[in-house]
Every structure is written in structure tokens, then in C-alpha cells.
Amino acid sequence: MTTFQKATEIQPLTSHTYAANFPDDWCIGSVPHGGFITAVFLRVARTHFASTLQRQNQPDTFTLHLEFLRRTQTGPALFTVRDIKLGRQASVIHVALAQAGREEVVGYISHAHLGREEGASFPTDWALRPPPIPADVAKLKAGTEPRWGELEKMPFAEFRKASNRVRFFFPRSGQLGRGMTDEWLCMRSGERFTNESVGFVADMWPQLVETYSDKGDPYALEKKGNEKPSIGSMWYPTLLLNLDVKKVLPEEGVEFLFQRVQAKRIQNGRFDLESIVMDEQGDVVALSHHVVFAVSAARNLAERSNGSRDSKI
């Protein structure tokens, strides 16, 4: 299996173009996982600001907006960067991902030096509601945390191959509400989460649509019914993904991150997702918002058109 570091590797071609190669084991069906693609975008941005835009001294992504126009695929990929706005406090670049002559994902990424930020700062009364179940992170990996347990194999893991790269820990007593999920995650490879991999984390969670199955929640640690959703194998392509980074993780990374994911409306095969990523200290690392379709998995595997107007699904 390919490590996250190796899978997201990029090679500079010119001052504004970068090559990548997407492996099969980070896919959902035949399509590279959206969070994995987001992580490569973050790596392109970080590399670009460390080389071409080094004089800006703005190493940190603090916002990202991606539009997934068409299905990506395994194999070679080309990232092209345009410097949109270079400023003293923050700079913005446009990044486009193309494969086989098709532009597939486009986005805007903003960079600054978060360690040097200063300005108005005030505490707020915001908190996760309902409060998450407490966890002793040191006991999670050993399986001795009495309130949280590991779901060793996710539903449809053969199709959703990228989910095999992560260890998922859920409340033993079940989730705190419908249309939401709390989880702790760590990489199965032992790699640690950095700000580049936060984009992957923000798109790695149980599929909320499937928790409404009449045969029981397939992600529950204590199964009360058939562990496979009655709705069958589905694909949930991301149409839009926003990321708002609040905290710079240590350079060496962290082993575990907490995430709450919640949908406000699931209707007519389209839904929203809000992701809140936090560290062991309870600090918000990043906020993310997604717009997602719920479609048959057959669309994921359908033959691709060679035309430039090939649709996403």
C-alpha cells in the first residue's frame, strides 16, 4: 500500500506547474478520494509558496475553496498555478488540476504566515453542542478507552478503498444524534496528521445517508441489525469543498484528531456537510463545508468520455 506521504508526492515541472500521480489504493471505486485530492492541492500550494513565492514568507494555507468539476482518475495529473493576488498580509493563488486534457478540479487557496498573525482577538461562547463524549486519547490506540471503540472495517471497504487507510474510533454508546457523527481518527500507517493532511481528514467520515438505513446503523459498534445499509452501495461525490484553517499543527504532526460531521438537510439526493476538526487539546484545527450528491455507485465506475465537456457524474 502507498503511504500518504508518497501518494501525495508532487514534482515541480516549471515555476507554476506540478506533476502528481494518483494511486488506486486512495480511491473510492475508480475515483481518487476527494479529501486525498484536497490534500494534494494543499501540498501544491505549500510547495509553491516555499519555492516560487518564497519571498512572500507566507507558508500556511488558511482558506481553500475547491470545485470538483469532473471525476478524477488514477495515474498522472497536472496542477497549474496562477498567482492571483500577492499581498503583504495574505496572498491568493488559483490552482487547476487536469488529467488526460480535462480540467477536473479548480480552486482558490489563500496563504499567510499564521505564526505572525496579530490583531483583534476575543473569546466566544461557542462550543460543540451536544458536548462530545470525553476520550482518553492515550487509551484509544490500545483499545482500552471504555467510552470509545474502533470499527475495524468500514462498510463497503473494498469499494471505498481510501477508508482502509484510517483507523476510526466511535462512541461505544452510539452517536449523539441523527445526521451527525463524532469520531477520532489516526492513520493506519502510523503517519501523523499535518496541516496538509487536514484536507483529507475533513472528508473522511461515516456516510451519514447510510445511518438512516432501516436495518440499523452500519457504523455502530454494537450492531442491532444487518451491518450493510439496505440502500445498497452508494457513491457520494463532493461537488464543493471549503476549508478554513484555524490552527497550525506541529511540524512533526499529531497522531489523533477529533472530528464532528453534521448534515443540516438531506434532500433529493443532495446534502450539505459541516466538519469541525479538533486536536487533543480541544482546539479547533479547521472548519470545512461540503456540498455532496448521493448517487448509485455505478456512476463512479461508468466509462469516461474523452470529450472536454465530460460531466462529473
C-alpha positions in Angstrom: 0.0 0.0 0.0 1.1 3.5 -0.7 1.8 5.8 2.2 0.0 9.1 2.4 3.4 11.0 2.0 4.2 9.0 -1.1 0.7 9.2 -2.6 0.5 13.0 -2.3 4.0 13.5 -3.6 4.4 16.2 -6.3 7.2 17.1 -8.7 7.8 20.7 -9.9 7.9 20.9 -13.7 8.1 24.7 -14.0 7.7 27.7 -11.7 3.9 27.3 -11.9 3.2 23.6 -12.9 3.5 20.5 -10.8 3.1 16.8 -11.6 1.4 14.1 -9.4 0.4 10.5 -9.7 -2.7 9.2 -8.0 -2.6 5.6 -6.8 -5.5 3.2 -6.8 -5.4 2.5 -3.0 -6.5 6.1 -2.2 -9.7 5.8 -4.3 -13.4 5.4 -3.9 -14.2 2.9 -6.6 -12.3 4.2 -9.6 -12.2 7.8 -8.4 -9.4 9.2 -6.1 -10.9 10.2 -2.8 -12.0 13.9 -2.6 -10.1 14.5 0.7 -7.0 12.9 -0.8 -7.3 15.3 -3.8 -7.7 18.2 -1.4 -4.5 17.2 0.4 -2.6 17.2 -2.9 -3.9 20.7 -3.6 -2.7 21.8 -0.2 0.7 20.2 -0.9 0.9 22.1 -4.2 0.1 25.3 -2.5 2.7 24.8 0.3 5.4 23.9 -2.3 4.6 26.8 -4.5 4.9 29.3 -1.5 8.1 27.6 -0.4 9.7 28.0 -3.9 8.2 30.3 -6.5 6.6 32.6 -3.9 9.3 32.2 -1.2 9.7 35.9 -0.9 6.2 36.3 0.3 7.1 34.4 3.5 3.5 33.0 3.8 3.9 29.3 4.4 0.4 28.5 5.7 -2.9 27.8 4.0 -5.7 29.4 5.9 -8.6 29.1 3.3 -9.2 26.7 0.5 -12.2 26.5 -1.9 -12.4 23.7 -4.4 -15.0 22.9 -7.2 -15.0 19.3 -8.3 -16.0 19.7 -12.0 -15.4 16.1 -13.3 -14.3 12.8 -11.9 -10.6 12.4 -11.4 -8.8 9.1 -12.1 -5.8 7.2 -11.1 -2.5 8.0 -12.8 -0.7 11.1 -13.9 -2.1 14.6 -13.0 -1.0 18.1 -13.8 -1.5 21.1 -11.4 -1.2 24.6 -12.9 -0.9 27.6 -10.6 -1.8 31.2 -11.3 -0.7 33.9 -8.8 -3.9 35.9 -8.4 -3.1 38.4 -5.6 0.2 38.8 -3.8 -0.2 40.8 -0.6 1.8 41.7 2.4 -0.6 40.1 4.9 -2.1 37.3 2.6 -1.8 36.0 -0.9 -4.2 34.1 -3.2 -3.4 31.5 -5.9 -5.7 29.7 -8.3 -4.9 26.0 -8.9 -6.3 23.8 -11.6 -6.0 20.0 -11.8 -6.1 18.4 -15.2 -5.8 14.8 -16.4 -5.9 13.5 -20.0 -6.5 17.0 -21.2 -9.6 17.5 -19.0 -9.8 20.2 -16.3 -11.3 18.3 -13.4 -10.9 20.3 -10.2 -10.3 24.0 -9.7 -9.7 26.1 -6.6 -8.6 29.2 -4.8 -6.1 28.9 -1.9 -5.1 31.7 0.4 -1.8 31.8 2.3 -0.4 33.8 5.2 2.1 33.4 8.0 -0.2 32.2 10.7 2.6 32.3 13.3 2.9 36.0 12.8 -0.8 37.0 12.8 -1.8 39.7 15.1 -5.0 41.8 15.6 -8.3 41.7 17.3 -8.8 38.5 19.3 -11.7 37.7 21.7 -13.0 34.6 23.3 -16.5 33.4 22.2 -19.2 31.3 23.9 -19.1 28.8 21.0 -18.9 25.1 21.9 -19.8 21.8 20.4 -23.4 21.1 21.3 -24.2 18.5 22.4 -20.8 18.1 24.0 -18.8 15.1 22.7 -18.2 12.1 24.8 -14.9 12.5 26.6 -12.0 10.4 25.4 -8.6 9.5 26.8 -6.7 9.6 23.6 -3.7 7.6 25.1 -6.1 4.7 25.5 -7.7 4.8 22.1 -5.0 3.0 20.2 -4.6 0.3 22.8 -8.4 -0.3 22.8 -8.8 0.3 26.5 -10.8 3.5 26.3 -14.2 2.4 27.9 -16.3 5.0 26.1 -14.8 4.7 22.6 -14.1 1.7 20.4 -12.6 1.0 17.0 -14.7 0.0 14.0 -12.1 -2.2 12.4 -13.7 -2.4 9.0 -15.9 0.2 7.4 -18.9 -0.8 5.3 -18.1 -1.4 1.6 -14.4 -1.1 2.4 -13.5 -2.9 -0.8 -15.2 -0.2 -2.9 -14.2 2.7 -0.6 -10.5 1.7 -0.5 -9.4 5.1 0.9 -11.3 4.3 4.2 -8.8 1.4 4.8 -6.0 3.9 5.3 -7.5 5.3 8.5 -8.5 3.8 11.9 -11.9 5.0 13.0 -13.0 5.3 16.7 -16.7 5.9 17.6 -18.7 6.2 20.8 -19.5 2.8 22.2 -22.9 4.0 23.3 -23.7 5.3 19.8 -23.8 8.7 18.2 -25.4 11.7 19.9 -28.0 12.4 17.3 -29.3 11.7 13.8 -27.5 13.2 10.9 -24.3 13.7 12.8 -21.2 11.7 13.8 -18.3 12.1 16.2 -15.1 10.3 15.6 -11.4 10.1 16.5 -9.0 9.2 13.7 -5.4 8.1 13.2 -3.5 6.9 10.1 -3.3 3.1 9.9 0.3 3.5 8.5 1.4 5.3 11.7 1.9 8.6 9.8 0.9 11.7 11.6 -1.6 14.4 10.6 -0.2 17.7 9.5 -1.9 20.7 8.1 -1.6 19.2 4.6 -3.5 16.1 5.7 -6.3 18.1 7.4 -7.9 18.3 4.0 -8.1 14.5 3.9 -9.4 14.3 7.5 -12.2 16.8 6.7 -13.5 14.4 4.1 -13.1 11.1 5.9 -16.1 10.0 8.0 -19.1 7.6 8.0 -21.6 8.2 5.2 -24.5 9.9 7.1 -27.1 8.9 4.5 -26.4 5.2 5.4 -27.1 5.8 9.1 -30.8 6.1 8.1 -30.9 2.5 6.9 -33.9 0.6 8.2 -31.6 -2.3 9.0 -29.6 -0.3 11.6 -26.6 2.0 11.6 -23.8 0.1 9.8 -21.2 2.2 11.6 -22.5 1.4 15.1 -20.0 -0.6 17.2 -22.9 -2.6 18.7 -24.8 -3.9 15.7 -28.6 -4.1 16.1 -29.3 -5.3 12.6 -27.8 -6.1 9.3 -24.4 -4.3 9.1 -24.9 -3.4 5.5 -27.2 -0.5 4.6 -30.4 -1.5 2.9 -30.0 1.3 0.4 -27.1 -0.6 -1.3 -23.7 0.6 -2.3 -23.8 4.3 -3.0 -21.3 7.0 -4.1 -21.2 10.4 -2.5 -19.2 12.7 -4.9 -18.2 16.1 -3.5 -19.2 19.0 -5.6 -17.7 21.7 -3.5 -15.3 21.7 -0.5 -14.3 24.7 1.6 -11.6 24.7 4.3 -11.0 27.3 7.0 -7.8 26.5 8.9 -7.7 27.9 12.4 -4.5 26.3 13.9 -1.1 25.3 12.6 -0.3 21.8 13.8 3.3 20.9 14.9 5.7 20.3 12.1 6.1 16.7 13.2 2.3 16.3 13.1 -0.2 14.8 15.6 -1.3 11.2 15.9 -5.0 11.7 16.5 -7.6 14.2 15.5 -11.3 14.5 16.5 -14.0 15.4 14.0 -17.7 16.1 14.2 -19.6 16.0 11.0 -23.2 17.1 10.7 -25.7 17.5 7.9 -28.4 20.1 8.1 -30.5 19.0 5.2 -30.5 15.7 3.1 -33.0 16.1 0.3 -33.4 14.9 -3.3 -30.0 13.2 -3.5 -28.1 16.3 -2.4 -26.9 17.3 1.1 -24.6 19.6 3.0 -21.9 18.6 5.5 -20.2 20.7 8.1 -17.0 19.3 9.5 -15.3 20.6 12.7 -11.8 19.2 13.2 -10.2 19.5 16.7 -7.0 18.3 18.4 -6.4 16.6 21.7 -6.4 19.9 23.5 -9.9 20.7 22.2 -8.7 23.5 19.9 -10.4 23.9 16.6 -7.9 23.0 13.9 -10.1 23.5 10.9 -13.7 24.0 9.7 -15.0 22.6 6.5 -18.2 22.7 4.5 -19.2 20.4 1.7 -21.9 20.1 -0.9 -22.4 16.4 -1.8 -24.5 14.3 -4.2 -25.8 10.8 -3.2 -25.9 8.6 -6.3 -25.5 5.0 -7.3 -22.0 3.6 -7.1 -22.4 2.6 -10.8 -21.9 6.2 -11.8 -18.5 6.1 -10.2 -17.4 3.1 -12.4 -19.1 4.3 -15.6 -16.8 4.7 -18.7 -15.3 8.1 -19.0 -15.9 10.2 -22.1 -12.9 11.6 -23.9 -14.7 14.8 -24.6 -13.7 18.0 -22.8 -17.3 18.5 -21.6 -17.5 15.2 -19.7 -19.6 15.7 -16.6 -18.6 14.9 -13.1 -21.2 12.1 -12.7 
